[in-house]
C-alpha cells in the first residue's frame, strides 16, 4: 500500500512538473511580456524531464538526479528572473 501511495505521489509531482512551464508560457503569451524567457524555460525544463525519464528507463540514479535538478533549477531561475524583471 505504501509503495502504491508513493507512486501516485510521484505521478502527481511529474504531472505538475510538466504543466508548470506550459502555464508560465500561456501567462507570458497573454501578458505579452518576456516570452523569450518562458520559451527558454520550457525548453530547459523539458530537457531535464527527458534526462530524468531516460534515467528511469535505464535504471540510472545519477541521470534521475541530474534531470530532476536541471528541471527544478531551470524553473526556479526563470521564476526569479521573472520576479526581478517585472
Steps between C-alpha positions, in 0.01 A plus 500: 500500500779745584673434168178569312448827687858606430459423130182707487681788671785481246248495216329813633835678537606406147166622369548834672857514367371472144212746546690780681722613206205490260294708741781757518511508121125561475520778758793654313316487168186659642693777674735552207804527725825303512395231254863415424565415864206266534587325172853441630349375824272262312793358305721466808237335715404252232864409440528434873187284490632303203830436678310390809277266299809356332639435847181318599514291185866408543479463877773763536460691823749771401300588189183519706662747739656709223174519308297595806764754601507652152125528494472653847791740447372620163150560632620679814745719305224596259270595788774708668586682177131563431461646848804722455406627153141584586 
